[in-house]
Amino acid sequence: AQSVTQPDIHITVSEGASLELRCNYSYGATPYLFWYVQSPGQGLQLLLKYFSGDTLVQGIKGFEAEFKRSQSSFNLRKPSVHWSDAAEYFCAVGAGNTDKLIFGTGTRLQVFP
Amino acid sequence: DAGVIQSPRHEVTEMGQEVTLRCKPISGHDYLFWYRQTMMRGLELLIYFNNNVPIDDSGMPEDRFSAKMPNASFSTLKIQPSEPRDSAVYFCASSPGTSEQYFGPGTRLTVT
């Protein structure tokens, strides 16, 4: 069965520092992979997606993610974090031939000035 | 495009009352999903529709919950009777069929 693991529940970084949020998935074929961001009191917003092709994917708000099949990972990165990036981040994998998404448990990002 | 629209944004009701949450998906999207989010259980898929037909309702917690999609532009999630443990944020999302889902702003439900 498909699954997604986000090993970091809570991460704190200083504004301007680089960021990497980890995501590992379990899936038998080439997965569809997604990162979503949820600001307090808001819905989930799609940051970026990977379907196929180039393994380095660019998203909105300066985020990028790299698909590494050998490590079953899809880590999210940003070179310089802004205070407005403080939010909860969810990794998700497309569940095969359905349109369901399997979500990770989320990583809460806190940004200090 | 206005995105996924949900109403109401906040609902406070007393235990035993009926609650109806509403969702308007993005035009042209064939899939509609209902989720529930709580601190304890995270984000849970309740039910999803394809072309207005329920495909998987295995996440619906019990018979008190029901969902309908009478047409391509409207869906409801009903809880009858409501209980305090139903307090959560309920999200609707729609998809064009490529797995990527677009979420609404959510309805925060409080049952006292």
Interface residues (C-beta under 8 A of the other chain):
Chain A: Y32 F34 Y36 Q42 G43 L44 Q45 L46 K49 F51 F90 G94 T98 D99 K100 L101 F103 T105 G106
Chain B: V4 Y31 F33 G42 L43 L45 Y48 N50 I55 D56 F91 A93 S95 G97 T98 S99 E100 Q101 Y102 F103 G104 P105 G106
